[in-house]
Amino acid sequence: MKVKIISRNPDDYMRETKNELHKVKRNYDPDLHPMEATREYVRALNATKLERVFAKPFVGNLDGHRDGVSVFGKHPSHLSTLCSGAYNGEVRVWDLPSRQSTRNFIAHDGFVRGICYTNRGDRFITIGDDKAIKFWNAEKPEDEEDEEPINTILSRTSIHGISHHRKSNIYATSGEVCYIWDETRSEPLKTLKWGVDTLHSVSFNQVETSLLAACASDRSIIFYDQREVKPLRKVILTMKSNKLAWNPQQAFNFTVANEDFNLYTFDTRQLKNPIKIHYDHVSAVTDVDYSPTGKEFVTGSYDKTVRIYEIHKSHSREIYHTKRMQRVVCVGWSYDSKYVFSGSDEMNIRLWKAKAHEKLGVARPREKANFNYQEALKEKYAAHPQIRKIARHRHVPRHVYNAQNKMRKIKDKEQKKEGNIRKHSKPGTKPFVPAKRKTVIKEEV
Amino acid sequence: MLKKSKKIVKKPLVLAPPKSDDEGGDDDFNEKSHKKFLDGITSLTKTNHINKPTRTEISDAVGDEFHLTKKALYGKEAHDLTKGILDLLKTKSNHVKVAKEIQNTKRNKKVLKKKIEQSVSDKLQREVAYETAKKKLGRWDGIVAMNQSSEHQMFPVELESIHKDVLSEKPEKTIKSDLMEQMEIIEAKLNPRKPDDEIDERNLTKEEIIARRREMAYLKIRYQQKVAKFRQQKKIKSKNFRKHEKRKRQVLEKKEQELLEKTDPEALERKLESAERRRVLERASLKHKNTAKRSKNVKASQHNKEYQQELADQLALGRELTSHEKVEDSESDDGNDVEEDEDYDPFNPWVKVVNQMDKKIEESSANYRKYWNERNENEKKLDKYKKSIENETEKDELKNLKDLAFKTKNVRPDFDEELLETSGKPGVSGTTGVPDIKSGGEVSKIVPSNVAIDPNNFTEKIRKPTKTFDLKEMEQSESEEDEEENQRDTIAAAFEDDDIQADFEREQEDRKASATQELDLSMPGWGSWVSAKTINAPKRKRIVLKFEAEKDNRREGNKGNVIVNEGVNKSLKQHLVSDVPFPFKSVREYEASIRAPIGRSFVPESAFKALTRPAVITKKGKMIHAMDEEQLLRPDANYRRPTAVDKRIKALGK
């Protein structure tokens, strides 16, 4: 038998030196490719379909808590470490790649209200319903029974939220008042007060590091400067805000998760109205966390879903839900911007991909180029109806679907009524007020 | 203690009129009647005047305890308070000094202003604090805007740099005096030191020394790597590899030669000579006599004498050739021109053909010259015109201001709309569907450009006014009409034999013929049993067959001699865009963004890479930190992005 081998002259396809340009074997004259637009359209359509085929966002489940998960603490320098607190006062430290909990101990009586790592990441601070602030070593002790706090501070007032300064050893707690603490002292450095019952959550600005903001029970958001004696400003919204997250790449922007199913993104320098209202949830939004790139944020809601929003859009780009996931209490976005965590009432922590269709693991250069091409095509042909339809389609639980219909109807009704009132009243007396103008009731100085 | 001033102050005032010179007047003073008298006076005005309290004894308490006065005792009022005291003091001579002192202090000292309410002061403090915070936040505006407008963003952002210009920074405190410095300068002039390439290690800071050592270590490593690579490459026996290497070398040499040809022809000559010598030596070394493929083959067939003979001949020939080669080379260089060639044969038919071709070219070249002359002139005119326009725009400064806006090169449609959320079985769509394509107004039809023209309906295609813009149309818009005519002519010429007009007429006739017709099938006498005049005869149906033409569903304007094909794109319609998407303002703009392909099969590799680069690039397993103030403070001169070398050096340090 004669074996025929394909033989090519290497001169045809090899460069003589690596400094030369690649040989082009294809004629790129557009006249020779009359169907290029059509072919690219078909490729875009296929890419969109493939995206939906590969959209499997659920990565894994961290199982171990014996009560609802209440709070997360992200390690400032280890991507693989996550800390979580539960309703029964238990704190667990997780090793994310193996999805195993490396440590677990009962830290508080009652709820764990907040966890935060210190700026150096060598220890973490937990707070609970028992008014205690406890410091723990980030390293696991040799013996499990030695699990004891390094330091415990008993606060005079109840504490609901905690946040650590990005650069110095200062942290803030919120409760009846906002305290600024030094790690080395057992008495607060400062007490910031502005006549409010409870401050639910507090968070330090990561960029302009001395700024912090707190959400209060009187529907207000209060801003503080850690160096000032007095608070800066207060904004009262129509309903209570549950959580506040600062944009890590835009110093002045932040987003609040509100009880009225919406999220509001504000510019700190212009608090009269939000710069964007983010709709789509069908129940109170409980938590919000920014992607470290500052382009997107993730939200958890009482409607048992997790949604991902782009900062400049009012509708979500993604919705995550599973059959067994109950009310989502806390969410987090990993510092490599690839993963999203959600902790819910039914004791589980879920790990999701931030991009549902992204391939996990290493992509080879050709594969990567192809993914980039697909993304570019999808973006380019995003306006075409078929692609739009496929890209936007999501399957949601029945209760969400029904609630959305209901909300839509209510909104339509209100709009209609408002229109009718305007129609039958003296022109100019009932001006059209955009939704952004209605959100902020008062800006207190 | 303080008493009410009524009694004390008013006594001398009110009692003054009844006071007489005689002593008995004091006895006459009736307190009751006096009070009555006073009451009477007060009742006249009907307002109860309460005077300012006066102090009779020294007290630590400031202000008055009664708080009955209507006016505040701050500021100017407080000043006025001293007036009463002064009046009193002036009456007695031994108090004059005190009075003076009081007056002096009154003149020289400022009275403190009233303290603001706590709530108001808090408010003011907050306002100031907020303003400062606002100002601080404002610093980030620039960088945020820059990031937003940039097409690609890389995360994590790397900022550190190992090369910091420490020497250029002046220390705050100087140890040397000015005189010493001047002296040093003069000394340096008097005994100039040799410029030393090596930096004195004593002048370096600790960090610099560390950085230098690292760099040295890195260079050493690089050197070792190169050595290892060289050794490894030396061992490679692959023929292919060697061939490739050789070619590489040759190409490099060729390039070098080209460069030398332009810059230093003498050096080139020398080089060529030496190369030639090398080559001759190589050929003379008899290295290749036995290693050539052919000679190996010959070796294998040792018994074949013919072959052996052949080989010997070849070798001889080779020797001959090598000895003469240099001469031949020079000959061939000179004999480049065909006319001077000795082999030129006028009867050679091939050469003849070439000559004939030349003549033809000469004939047509006259036309070409004319054409090119015209064209060149036109181009010159166009250039002039363009320049004049440019000059005008430069003068208009307001117009130039527009360029300050951020330019977004790669605009893509941006949708902010709800997800299409459905429940139940997959495939059942929700209420909010895609905007109805059928009912939606057709702003544009994105028909793939350069569609091949169908000969059956080309006339229609040409006449049809399209709302879409073709790239070619844009380019050739200047001479559009001529072009159109030309195109029509060319197409008409291309389908000359088809005679479309005749086809069309035939089609129309067929259509007319197939219009409603009646075919009378009744035959005389059939169906009537009696004469035609019979009145009572039952009326029979005429046997008529009706052929109805197919119903014409076309629109009114479409029924003439032109047939517009309406239903051709029905299946395609669902793929067409009905509105201009958000950031675009016109169909033209949007189509321009769609038109240029981005795929590997349509654009070169580098363009493909540039066009498909994602807007946000993140790395797996790399922490992305929030923005840092370092980003704000970074001046481009001192800091630069760490290069690969910097990173390696840094890694070595760890």
Interface residues (C-beta under 8 A of the other chain):
Chain A: P10 M14 E16 T17 E20 H22 V24 R26 Y28 P30 D31 H33 P34 M35 E36 A37 T38 R39 E40 Y41 R43 S77 L79 R166 Q206 V207 E208 L211 F223 D225 E228 V229 K230 P231 L232 R233 P248 Q249 Q250 A251 F252 T268 R269 Y279 D280 P292 T293 K295 H312 K313 S314 H315 S316 R317 E318 I319 Y335 D336 S337 K338 V362 A369 N372 Y373 E375 A376 L377 E379 K380 Y381 A382 A383 H384 P385 Q386 R388 K389 R392 H393 R394 H395 V396 P397 R398 V400 Y401 N402 Q404 N405 R408 V445
Chain B: D122 K123 Q125 R126 E127 A129 Y130 T132 A133 K134 K136 L137 G138 R139 W140 V144 N147 Q153 F155 N240 H244 R247 K248 Q250 V251 L252 R412 P413 F415 D416 E417 E418 L419 L420 E421 T422 S423 G424 P426 S429 G430 T431 T432 G433 V434 P435 I437 I446 P448 S449 N450 V451 A452 L471 Q574 H575 L576 V577 S578 P581 Y590 S593 I594 R595 P597 I598 G599 R600 S601 F602 V603 P604 E605 F608 K609 L611 T612 R613 P614 V616 T618 K619 K620 G621 K622 M623 I624 H625 A626 M627 D628
